[in-house]
Amino acid sequence: MTDFPQDYETFDLGDFSLQHGATLRGAQLAYKTFGELNPDKSNVIVCPTWYSGRHWDNEWMIGEGMALDPGKYFIVVPDMLGNGVSSSPSNTPPPYDRARFPHVTFYDQVEAQYRLLTERYGIKRLALVTGWSMGAAQTYQWAVSHPDMVERAAPFCGASKTSIHNFVFLEGVKAAITADAAFKDGWYDEQPEKGLRAAARVYSGWGFSQAFFWDKVFLEPWDSPRLRATLQFSSLEDFLVAYWEGHFLGGGPIFHERDANDLLTMLWTWQHGDIGATPGFDGDHIAALSSIKARLIAMPGEKDLYFPPEDEEYASQFIEKGEVRRIPSVWGHFAGIGDNPVDSNFIDDVLKELLAGEGGLG
């Protein structure tokens, strides 16, 4: 796929061995930076991408006067392995192409990013790691994998361990994609469009809350910071087709095509998210949480259907410098995507407060 902006750099990971045993040869990590690295390399912020998202989908968080101000900070937005920009099923040559692309964990994602930061830039401390959804999971993973490096962390609308309920939701997305005969067990020559449209419909009932649909927020104009556009939908069906199917299939200058195998690779990563699987913790999720040294503010969406605030409040009690701020929104999980200025401002205000305070490492 080449329909997206070619405005990024790549880091050669070489033969990159993954946690589950495979080795990606000639692996590439794509990323984009904003701002300048200061002389003592103390102004670094990492902002990982989310499920199906690419680096440009995080740019709504970055700007003059915002928490992630490129005039103050050196901001690195790394593309996840599997997202279609970094090494992925859609761009990897045989034998690990398409359906043979190996399983990638959040631990793998962060180790690739760690190598970028340390080997290319010589960075030893991170002022902040923050991200939405799968970006939140990577934020937790950073804080566990490299506790002496991460000073502050702000995961929003995400979790340190994928719940069983969340796993089941994703099974529905997976089933929708793979049920299309055109999918051909992952060896398709053209995208399984019916499967992707079905996946969009499955996702549409989970991304936003019941209150969002009850209040018919989808009929209101959206001044989306992320898309730099005002979105207006004329009916529920228009919303489902234009926004949701457009998101998965691509829709002109706003949305960019997603590859089915890429989506399934990221889905596997998400389903198996668990910081307890970090080497050295033997599956002990609580011990992994307790190892976090960063000052951490989690921001769950008040009405998120698969990352409910209660889960984050449970996890926070095991983090010495952890706290929770609920995003007071009917937008559910998508309170964190950057399409609603009110929620985006809430997140930005918390990030400003976190950055203004002392770090968590002491």
C-alpha positions in Angstrom: 0.0 0.0 0.0 1.5 3.4 -1.0 -1.5 5.7 -0.6 -0.3 7.1 2.7 2.1 10.0 3.4 5.8 9.2 2.9 6.9 11.6 5.6 8.7 9.3 8.0 12.1 7.7 8.7 13.0 4.1 9.1 15.4 2.3 11.5 17.0 -0.9 10.4 16.4 -3.5 13.1 18.4 -6.1 11.1 17.6 -9.7 12.2 15.1 -8.9 14.9 14.2 -11.9 17.1 10.7 -12.0 18.5 9.5 -13.2 21.9 7.7 -16.2 20.4 10.8 -17.5 18.6 10.7 -16.2 15.0 13.2 -13.8 13.5 12.2 -11.0 11.2 15.2 -10.5 8.8 15.7 -7.1 7.5 13.1 -5.7 9.9 12.2 -2.0 9.6 10.8 0.3 12.3 9.1 3.4 10.8 8.8 6.5 12.9 8.4 10.3 12.7 9.9 12.9 15.0 8.9 16.4 16.0 11.1 19.0 17.6 14.8 18.9 18.5 16.7 16.7 21.0 18.2 19.0 23.6 21.9 18.7 24.6 21.4 16.5 27.6 18.8 14.4 25.8 16.3 14.9 28.7 13.3 16.2 26.6 12.2 13.0 24.9 8.5 11.9 24.6 7.4 8.6 23.0 3.9 8.4 21.6 3.2 4.8 20.2 0.5 4.1 17.6 -2.7 2.2 18.1 -4.7 -0.6 16.4 -4.8 0.2 12.7 -3.3 3.6 13.4 -0.2 5.1 11.8 2.1 7.9 12.9 0.0 10.6 11.4 -3.0 9.5 13.5 -1.1 10.7 16.6 -0.3 14.2 15.3 -3.4 15.7 16.9 -1.6 15.5 20.2 1.4 17.5 19.0 1.5 21.3 18.5 2.6 24.7 19.8 1.1 25.4 23.2 0.1 21.8 23.7 1.5 19.3 26.2 3.5 17.7 23.4 5.0 21.0 22.2 7.7 20.4 19.6 9.2 23.7 20.7 10.1 22.1 24.1 10.2 18.4 23.4 11.7 15.8 21.1 8.7 13.7 20.2 9.0 10.3 18.7 6.0 8.5 17.2 7.0 4.9 16.3 4.8 2.9 14.0 3.9 -0.5 15.5 5.3 -3.6 13.8 2.3 -4.9 11.8 0.7 -1.5 11.1 1.6 -1.4 7.4 4.3 1.2 7.7 6.8 -0.6 9.9 7.6 -4.3 8.9 4.2 -5.9 8.4 2.5 -8.8 6.5 1.7 -6.4 3.7 5.3 -5.2 3.1 7.5 -8.1 4.2 9.0 -10.4 1.5 8.7 -14.2 1.6 8.9 -16.3 3.6 7.4 -14.2 6.4 5.0 -12.4 4.1 1.2 -12.2 4.4 -0.3 -15.1 6.4 3.2 -16.3 7.5 4.0 -13.1 9.3 5.0 -14.1 12.9 3.3 -13.2 16.2 4.5 -9.9 17.7 4.0 -9.0 21.4 3.9 -5.7 23.1 7.3 -6.6 24.6 8.6 -7.0 21.0 7.2 -3.6 20.0 8.9 -1.8 22.9 12.2 -3.6 22.4 12.2 -2.4 18.8 11.5 1.2 19.9 14.1 0.9 22.6 16.7 0.0 20.0 15.7 3.0 17.9 16.0 5.4 20.8 19.3 4.1 22.3 21.2 3.1 19.1 20.2 6.0 16.8 19.9 8.8 19.3 21.7 7.7 22.5 18.7 8.4 24.6 18.8 7.1 28.2 15.7 8.8 29.8 12.2 9.4 28.6 10.3 12.4 30.1 7.0 10.8 29.1 5.5 7.8 27.3 1.9 8.2 26.3 -0.6 6.6 24.0 -4.2 5.6 23.2 -5.6 2.0 23.2 -2.8 -0.2 22.0 -0.6 2.8 22.4 -1.6 2.7 26.1 -0.6 -1.0 26.3 2.8 0.0 24.9 3.0 2.8 27.4 2.6 0.2 30.3 5.1 -2.1 28.6 7.7 0.7 28.4 7.2 1.4 32.1 7.7 -2.3 32.9 10.4 -3.2 30.4 12.6 -0.1 31.2 11.5 1.2 34.6 14.7 3.2 35.1 14.3 5.0 31.8 10.6 6.1 31.9 10.0 9.1 34.2 6.3 9.6 33.5 3.6 7.6 31.8 0.1 8.4 30.6 -1.8 5.5 29.1 -5.3 6.5 28.0 -8.2 4.3 27.1 -6.1 1.2 27.4 -4.9 -1.5 29.8 -1.8 -3.3 31.0 -3.5 -6.6 30.4 -6.1 -7.5 27.8 -9.2 -8.7 29.6 -11.1 -11.9 28.6 -14.1 -9.8 27.6 -11.9 -7.6 25.3 -10.3 -10.8 23.9 -13.8 -12.0 23.0 -14.8 -8.7 21.3 -11.7 -9.1 19.1 -12.7 -12.6 18.2 -15.7 -11.0 16.5 -13.5 -8.7 14.5 -11.3 -11.6 13.5 -14.2 -13.8 12.5 -15.7 -11.1 10.3 -12.4 -10.6 8.3 -11.6 -14.3 7.9 -15.1 -15.5 7.0 -14.9 -13.7 3.7 -14.1 -16.3 1.0 -11.9 -13.7 -0.7 -9.6 -13.8 2.4 -8.2 -17.2 1.2 -6.6 -18.0 4.6 -4.5 -14.9 4.3 -3.2 -15.5 0.8 -5.4 -13.1 -1.1 -4.3 -10.9 -4.0 -7.0 -8.3 -3.4 -8.3 -7.1 0.0 -11.3 -9.1 1.3 -13.7 -6.2 1.1 -16.8 -7.9 2.4 -14.8 -9.1 5.4 -13.4 -5.7 6.1 -16.9 -4.1 5.8 -18.2 -6.7 8.3 -15.4 -6.0 10.7 -16.2 -2.3 10.5 -19.8 -3.1 11.5 -18.7 -5.3 14.4 -16.3 -2.6 15.6 -18.9 0.2 15.3 -21.0 -1.1 18.2 -18.0 -1.2 20.6 -15.9 1.9 19.8 -18.6 4.3 21.1 -20.8 4.0 24.1 -24.5 3.3 24.4 -25.0 7.0 25.5 -23.2 8.2 22.3 -25.9 6.5 20.2 -28.7 7.3 22.6 -27.8 11.0 22.3 -27.3 10.6 18.5 -23.9 12.3 18.7 -23.1 10.8 15.3 -25.5 13.4 13.8 -23.7 16.4 15.3 -20.8 18.1 13.4 -17.4 16.8 14.5 -14.5 19.2 14.4 -11.9 16.5 14.5 -8.4 17.5 15.6 -7.0 14.2 14.3 -8.5 14.4 10.8 -8.2 18.2 10.6 -11.7 18.2 9.2 -15.3 18.7 10.2 -17.3 15.5 9.8 -21.0 15.6 9.4 -23.1 12.4 9.0 -26.7 12.5 7.8 -28.0 9.3 9.3 -26.9 6.2 11.3 -26.3 4.3 8.1 -24.2 7.2 6.7 -22.1 7.1 9.9 -21.6 3.3 9.6 -20.6 3.5 6.0 -18.7 6.7 5.7 -16.9 6.6 9.1 -16.6 2.9 10.0 -16.3 1.2 6.6 -14.3 4.2 5.4 -11.8 3.6 8.3 -11.2 0.0 7.2 -11.4 0.4 3.5 -10.0 3.8 2.9 -11.9 6.8 1.9 -10.1 9.5 -0.1 -8.0 12.1 1.7 -9.3 11.3 5.2 -8.9 7.6 5.6 -6.2 5.3 4.3 -6.6 1.6 3.4 -6.0 -1.1 6.0 -4.6 -4.5 4.9 -6.5 -7.5 6.4 -3.4 -9.4 7.4 -1.9 -6.3 9.0 -5.1 -5.9 11.0 -5.0 -9.6 12.1 -1.4 -9.3 13.2 -2.1 -6.2 15.3 -5.2 -8.0 16.7 -3.1 -10.9 17.9 -0.7 -8.5 19.6 -3.7 -6.8 21.3 -5.4 -10.0 22.4 -2.2 -11.3 24.0 -1.3 -8.1 25.8 -0.1 -8.7 29.3 2.8 -6.9 31.0 3.1 -10.1 33.2 4.5 -11.8 30.1 7.6 -9.6 30.3 10.7 -11.7 30.8 11.4 -12.0 34.5 7.8 -11.9 35.8 6.6 -15.4 34.9 3.1 -14.2 34.1 2.7 -12.3 37.4 0.7 -9.2 36.2 0.6 -7.6 39.7 4.3 -8.0 40.2 4.9 -6.3 36.8 2.6 -3.4 37.8 4.5 -3.1 41.1 7.8 -2.8 39.3 6.8 0.5 37.7 8.8 3.5 38.9 7.3 6.2 36.7 4.7 8.6 37.9 1.7 7.2 36.0 -1.7 8.8 35.3 -4.1 6.4 33.6 -7.0 8.1 31.7 -9.8 5.6 31.0 -12.9 6.7 29.2 -15.8 6.9 31.6 -18.0 4.8 29.3 -15.4 2.7 27.5 -17.0 -0.7 26.7 -13.8 -2.7 26.7 -11.3 -0.8 28.8 -13.7 0.2 31.6 -12.4 2.6 34.3 -12.8 0.0 37.0 -10.0 -2.1 35.4 -7.6 0.8 35.5 -8.5 1.7 39.1 -7.8 -1.9 40.1 -4.4 -1.9 38.4 -3.5 1.5 39.8 -3.4 0.3 43.4 -0.3 -1.7 42.6 1.6 1.2 41.0 3.5 3.2 43.7 3.0 6.5 41.9 -0.1 5.6 40.0 -3.4 7.4 39.8 -6.5 7.4 37.6 -8.4 10.3 35.9 -11.6 9.3 34.2 -12.3 11.1 30.9 -15.9 12.3 31.5 -17.3 11.5 28.0 -20.0 9.6 26.2 -17.6 8.8 23.4 -16.6 5.6 25.0 -13.3 4.1 23.8 -13.1 6.8 21.1 -12.8 9.5 23.7 -9.1 9.0 23.1 -8.8 8.9 19.3 -8.6 12.7 18.8 -11.9 13.2 17.0 -13.6 15.1 19.8 -12.0 18.4 20.9 -13.5 18.3 24.4 -12.0 14.9 25.2 -8.7 15.8 23.4 -8.4 19.0 25.6 -9.0 16.9 28.8 -6.2 14.6 27.8 -3.9 17.4 26.9 -4.6 19.2 30.2 -3.6 16.0 32.2 -0.5 15.6 30.1 0.5 19.2 30.8 0.0 18.6 34.6 2.0 15.4 34.5 4.9 17.1 32.6 4.9 20.1 34.9 5.3 17.9 38.0 8.3 15.9 39.1 9.2 12.7 37.4 8.7 9.3 39.0 12.2 8.0 39.2 13.6 10.1 42.1 
